[in-house]
């Protein structure tokens, strides 16, 4: 039987509120129920900004 794929999570820029990235979460973060936050490049802002997990 095939494994189920994890759904993607959306990454939203904190400054301009644009959704720029899609990623999977690791198992450890799923159990903690914390929102993932990474520093990524935003094409709209044209700089590196913090990106937080958006609502589904």
C-alpha positions, 0 to 999 in steps of 0.5 A: 500500500502506498504512503500518504503524502504530507500536505504542503504548508504555505510560507507567507512574508511577514512584511508584505503578506505575500505567499511565496513558498510551499514546503513540508513540515518535519514530524517533530514540528507537527507534534509541537503544533508550533508555526514554522518560521524561516528567513527567506527571500521575498520577490515582492520586497526584494530582500530577505524577510521572515516567513511564517506558516500561513493558514491552510 
